[in-house]
Amino acid sequence: MKLFATYKYASLIVPYYSLTPLFLLSFSLSLSSILVPERQISENKEAKLLKMGLYSLITGRRGPSGFGSATTAEEVTQGIDATHLTAIITGGAGGIGMETARVMAKRGVHVVIGARNIGAAENGKAEILRQNTNARVTLLHLDLSSVKSIRAFVRDFHALHLPLNLLINNAGVMFCPYQLSEDEIELQFATNHIGHFLLTNLLLDTMKTTAKTSGVEGRILNLSSIAHIYTYKEGIKFDSINDICCYSDKRAYGQSKLANILHANELSRQLQEEGVNITVNSVHPGLILTNLFQHTALLMRFLKFFSFYLWKNIPQGAATTCYVALHPTLKGVTGKYFADCNEVTPSKLARDETLAQKLWDFSVKLINSVSKKNYLGFEDTI
């Protein structure tokens, strides 16, 4: 039983609200109603959650998958031979992205890391190769806040003439002060959602071809967060995405994480209609103190000191991603949301199909408006 390095969802929301223990308890109960597997939710929801919800989150009790919050990425992939697979992992220069890359390479995957900081990525690659001299790791520059950079990355990847089985949309920024990307889009929305939306669309034909010719199921993963529940009232601020007047760094982050789930769900629906052998799912890795917290580092370290038993370490944080990407029991599973290596239920907004379709159309129009600048001479549409 893992008691001292596991995860409790309420902790992520602490900066938004009061720090009183009473609040944390009541708020964690409300979050648990979203994150407990759907079939375990009964009419007497609160009583059941008191008995099992908080207990499983804090103790690392394993769920229906056989894994839980204390499980590591190596554990969930034990015995899996993935030497026939190629994966792109964004943000693989550090944190859970690098751990995901390390474990996948250990299982035989040819890992292509898209990283903004190539120096850090080189250091990470060197460490992977030090541990596993047979690892196949390729580095390419990628800045997800830049349409120009994303298109250049895709061009560089295609030049490698590799298949593509797995796309792990891992990179992100968090709690940034208000700023616009070089394409004049609010930075968290640009990096966390728009960048991955464009990247996925530009790589989709390659994934479809790989799945068809190889007969191996392709898998796309969006790293979301429990923070998707803490967004703006309407979910996505379509009419004022860049509005500085009512900007909240926390709600803007929640908005981008909600967009990750909606994007995955809508893409899953479209691929199912086409009969394409590719699944699309969202994952919540847990609460891990990485560089993602750079804008609130002091506060998070303070909170971790008093709630150390609620946090995951990096090997645990990468477990859900590796589980959904590689585990054979998830063959054909698509349009779902996972936390602690188990399928769970996201917020009502995240399950809104109309909102997902609206976000898709909005994202296409936004990218097309940027692409008219004709970066690198690419076409005007995605």
C-alpha positions in Angstrom: 0.0 0.0 0.0 1.5 3.3 -1.1 0.8 6.1 1.4 3.5 8.7 1.0 3.8 9.5 -2.7 0.4 9.2 -4.1 -2.1 11.7 -5.3 -5.2 13.6 -4.1 -7.0 15.7 -6.7 -8.0 18.4 -4.3 -4.4 19.6 -4.0 -4.3 20.9 -7.5 -7.1 23.3 -6.8 -5.7 24.6 -3.5 -4.2 27.8 -5.0 -7.7 28.7 -6.4 -9.4 28.7 -3.0 -9.1 28.6 0.7 -6.4 26.5 2.3 -8.5 25.3 5.3 -8.5 21.6 5.9 -12.3 21.6 6.0 -12.4 23.0 2.5 -9.9 20.5 1.2 -12.0 17.6 2.6 -15.3 18.9 1.2 -13.8 19.8 -2.2 -12.0 16.5 -2.6 -15.3 14.8 -2.1 -16.9 16.8 -4.9 -14.0 16.0 -7.1 -14.2 12.3 -6.3 -17.7 12.2 -7.7 -16.2 13.0 -11.1 -13.2 10.8 -10.9 -14.5 7.5 -9.5 -15.2 4.9 -12.2 -18.8 5.5 -13.4 -20.1 2.0 -12.6 -19.1 2.5 -8.9 -21.2 5.6 -8.5 -24.6 5.0 -6.7 -27.4 7.1 -5.5 -25.7 7.2 -2.1 -22.7 8.8 -3.7 -21.2 10.7 -0.8 -21.3 7.7 1.6 -19.6 5.4 -1.0 -17.0 8.0 -1.7 -16.2 8.4 1.9 -15.5 4.7 2.1 -13.6 4.1 -1.1 -13.0 7.3 -3.1 -10.6 9.1 -0.8 -9.2 5.9 0.6 -8.1 4.8 -2.9 -6.7 8.1 -3.9 -4.6 8.5 -0.7 -3.6 4.8 -0.3 -3.0 4.0 -4.0 -5.6 1.2 -3.9 -5.7 -0.5 -7.3 -8.7 -0.1 -9.5 -10.5 -2.4 -12.1 -7.4 -2.2 -14.4 -5.2 -3.8 -11.7 -3.3 -0.6 -11.3 -3.6 2.5 -9.2 -2.2 5.9 -8.2 1.0 4.3 -6.9 1.8 2.3 -10.0 4.8 3.3 -12.1 5.2 3.5 -15.8 7.6 0.5 -15.8 5.0 -1.5 -13.9 2.2 -0.9 -16.3 4.3 -1.8 -19.3 6.1 -4.8 -17.8 6.4 -7.6 -20.4 5.2 -5.5 -23.3 7.2 -5.8 -26.6 6.7 -2.6 -28.5 9.7 -2.9 -30.9 7.3 -2.5 -33.9 6.0 0.9 -32.8 7.0 4.5 -33.5 5.8 7.2 -31.2 6.0 11.0 -31.1 6.1 12.5 -27.6 5.7 16.3 -27.3 7.5 18.0 -24.4 9.7 15.0 -23.9 12.7 17.0 -22.7 11.9 16.6 -19.0 9.4 15.6 -16.3 6.8 13.0 -17.1 7.4 13.5 -20.8 11.0 12.3 -20.5 10.0 9.4 -18.2 7.4 8.4 -20.8 10.0 8.5 -23.5 12.5 6.5 -21.3 10.0 3.7 -20.5 8.7 3.5 -24.0 12.2 3.3 -25.4 12.9 0.6 -22.8 10.0 -1.4 -24.2 11.4 -1.0 -27.7 9.5 1.9 -29.1 11.3 4.2 -31.6 10.7 7.5 -29.7 10.6 10.8 -31.5 10.8 13.6 -29.0 9.4 17.0 -30.0 11.1 19.6 -27.7 11.4 23.3 -27.5 14.6 23.1 -25.5 16.8 20.9 -27.6 19.7 21.2 -25.1 17.6 19.7 -22.3 16.3 17.1 -24.8 19.9 16.1 -25.7 20.7 15.6 -22.0 17.6 13.5 -21.6 18.5 11.4 -24.7 22.0 10.8 -23.3 20.5 9.5 -20.0 18.1 7.2 -21.9 21.0 5.8 -24.0 23.2 5.5 -20.9 20.5 3.2 -19.3 19.7 1.5 -22.6 22.3 1.4 -25.4 19.7 -0.1 -27.8 17.2 2.7 -27.3 16.0 4.4 -30.5 15.5 8.1 -29.8 15.2 11.0 -32.3 15.0 14.6 -31.4 13.2 17.4 -33.3 12.6 21.0 -32.4 9.0 21.8 -31.6 7.4 25.0 -30.1 3.7 24.3 -29.8 2.9 27.9 -29.3 4.0 28.6 -32.9 2.2 27.5 -36.0 5.4 28.1 -37.9 7.3 25.7 -35.6 4.6 23.0 -35.7 4.6 22.9 -39.5 8.4 22.8 -39.6 8.3 19.9 -37.1 5.9 17.9 -39.2 8.0 18.6 -42.3 11.1 17.4 -40.5 9.3 14.3 -39.2 8.1 13.4 -42.7 11.6 13.7 -44.0 12.6 10.8 -41.7 10.2 8.5 -43.6 9.0 6.8 -40.4 5.7 5.2 -39.7 3.7 6.7 -36.8 1.7 4.5 -34.4 1.5 6.6 -31.3 1.1 10.3 -30.8 1.5 11.5 -27.2 0.4 15.1 -26.8 2.2 15.7 -23.6 3.7 19.2 -23.6 2.1 22.1 -21.9 2.4 25.4 -20.0 0.6 26.2 -16.7 -0.7 29.2 -14.8 1.1 31.7 -17.1 0.7 35.4 -16.6 -1.3 36.8 -19.5 0.6 36.9 -22.8 -0.1 36.2 -26.4 1.8 33.7 -28.6 3.7 34.9 -31.7 0.4 34.1 -33.6 -1.5 36.4 -31.2 -3.4 33.7 -29.3 -3.5 33.5 -25.5 -0.5 31.4 -24.6 -2.0 28.6 -22.6 -4.8 28.0 -25.1 -2.3 28.3 -28.0 0.3 25.8 -26.5 -1.9 23.3 -24.7 -4.8 23.1 -27.2 -4.3 24.8 -30.6 -0.7 23.5 -31.0 -1.7 19.9 -30.4 -4.8 20.3 -32.4 -2.8 21.4 -35.4 0.0 18.9 -34.9 -2.5 16.0 -34.7 -4.3 17.0 -37.8 -1.1 17.4 -39.8 0.1 13.9 -38.7 -3.2 12.2 -39.0 -2.8 11.0 -42.6 0.6 9.4 -41.6 -1.1 7.6 -38.7 -4.0 6.4 -40.9 -1.5 5.0 -43.5 0.5 3.3 -40.8 -2.5 1.7 -39.2 -3.8 0.5 -42.5 -0.6 -0.9 -43.8 0.6 -2.5 -40.6 -2.7 -3.7 -39.2 -1.6 -2.3 -35.9 -4.0 0.0 -34.0 -2.8 3.6 -33.7 -3.3 5.5 -30.5 -3.5 9.2 -29.8 -3.3 10.6 -26.2 -4.0 14.1 -25.0 -2.7 14.9 -21.6 -5.4 16.8 -19.8 -5.8 17.4 -16.1 -8.4 17.4 -13.3 -8.1 21.2 -13.6 -10.4 20.9 -16.6 -13.3 21.3 -14.1 -12.0 24.7 -13.1 -12.7 26.7 -16.3 -14.7 29.7 -17.3 -18.5 29.5 -16.8 -19.2 28.8 -20.5 -16.4 26.3 -20.7 -14.5 27.8 -23.6 -14.5 31.6 -24.2 -15.0 31.4 -27.9 -15.9 35.1 -28.3 -13.1 36.4 -26.1 -10.3 33.9 -26.1 -7.7 36.7 -25.9 -9.6 39.0 -23.6 -7.2 40.4 -21.0 -9.9 42.0 -18.9 -11.3 38.9 -17.4 -8.2 36.7 -17.7 -7.5 34.2 -14.9 -4.3 32.2 -15.2 -6.0 29.3 -13.4 -9.2 29.3 -15.4 -7.3 29.8 -18.6 -5.3 26.6 -17.8 -8.5 24.8 -16.9 -10.0 26.0 -20.2 -7.1 24.6 -22.2 -7.3 21.2 -20.3 -11.0 21.0 -21.0 -10.2 21.7 -24.7 -7.8 18.7 -24.6 -10.6 16.3 -23.6 -13.1 17.8 -26.0 -10.6 17.6 -28.9 -9.9 13.9 -28.1 -13.6 13.1 -27.9 -14.5 14.8 -31.2 -11.6 13.3 -33.0 -12.5 9.9 -31.6 -16.0 10.3 -32.9 -14.8 11.3 -36.4 -12.4 8.4 -36.7 -15.0 5.9 -35.5 -17.4 7.2 -38.2 -14.6 6.7 -40.8 -13.8 3.2 -39.5 -10.2 4.1 -38.9 -8.1 1.8 -36.7 -7.0 4.7 -34.4 -8.1 5.3 -30.8 -8.1 8.7 -29.1 -8.2 9.2 -25.4 -7.4 11.7 -22.7 -5.4 11.2 -19.5 -4.9 13.0 -16.2 -1.3 12.1 -15.0 -1.8 13.3 -11.4 -0.1 16.0 -9.3 3.6 16.0 -9.8 6.0 18.8 -9.0 7.8 19.4 -12.3 8.8 22.5 -14.3 5.1 22.8 -15.3 4.7 24.7 -12.0 7.4 27.2 -12.8 5.0 30.1 -12.4 3.8 29.0 -8.9 6.9 27.0 -7.8 7.2 28.5 -4.3 3.6 28.1 -3.5 3.5 24.5 -4.7 6.6 23.6 -2.7 5.0 25.1 0.4 1.8 23.1 -0.2 3.8 19.9 -0.9 5.6 20.2 2.4 2.2 20.0 4.2 0.6 17.4 1.8 3.5 15.3 0.7 1.4 12.1 0.9 -0.9 13.5 -1.8 1.6 13.9 -4.6 3.0 11.5 -7.2 6.6 11.1 -8.2 7.6 11.3 -11.9 7.6 7.5 -12.5 4.1 7.3 -11.1 3.0 10.4 -13.1 4.0 8.8 -16.4 2.1 5.6 -15.6 -1.3 6.5 -16.9 0.1 7.8 -20.2 2.2 4.6 -20.7 -0.8 2.4 -19.7 -3.2 4.0 -22.2 -0.5 4.1 -25.0 0.8 0.5 -24.7 -1.4 -1.8 -22.7 -3.1 -4.5 -24.8 -6.3 -4.5 -22.7 -7.2 -1.1 -24.1 -7.4 -2.3 -27.7 -10.4 -0.6 -29.3 -11.0 1.7 -26.3 -11.6 5.2 -27.5 -13.1 8.5 -26.5 -12.4 7.9 -22.8 -10.7 9.7 -19.9 -8.2 8.0 -17.6 -6.7 8.8 -14.2 -4.5 6.6 -12.1 -4.5 4.0 -14.9 -8.3 3.6 -14.7 -11.2 4.9 -16.8 -13.0 7.6 -15.0 -15.7 10.2 -15.7 -14.8 13.8 -16.5 -16.9 16.9 -16.0 -20.3 17.5 -17.7 -18.7 20.1 -20.0 -16.1 17.6 -21.0 -18.8 15.2 -22.1 -20.7 17.8 -24.1 -20.7 16.7 -27.7 -22.0 19.9 -29.1 -19.3 21.9 -27.3 -16.7 19.5 -28.7 -17.9 20.1 -32.2 -18.0 23.8 -31.7 -14.5 23.8 -30.4 -13.3 21.8 -33.4 -14.8 24.3 -35.8 -13.5 27.2 -33.8 -10.0 25.7 -33.8 -10.0 25.2 -37.5 -11.0 28.8 -38.2 -8.5 30.1 -35.8 -5.6 28.1 -37.3 -6.7 29.0 -40.8 -6.7 32.7 -39.9 -3.1 32.4 -38.7 -2.0 30.2 -41.6 -3.0 33.0 -44.1 0.3 34.6 -43.1 1.8 31.8 -45.3 4.5 30.7 -42.8 7.2 28.8 -44.7 5.0 28.7 -47.8 2.6 26.1 -46.5 -1.0 25.8 -47.6 -3.6 28.0 -45.9 -5.6 25.2 -44.4 -4.8 22.5 -41.9 
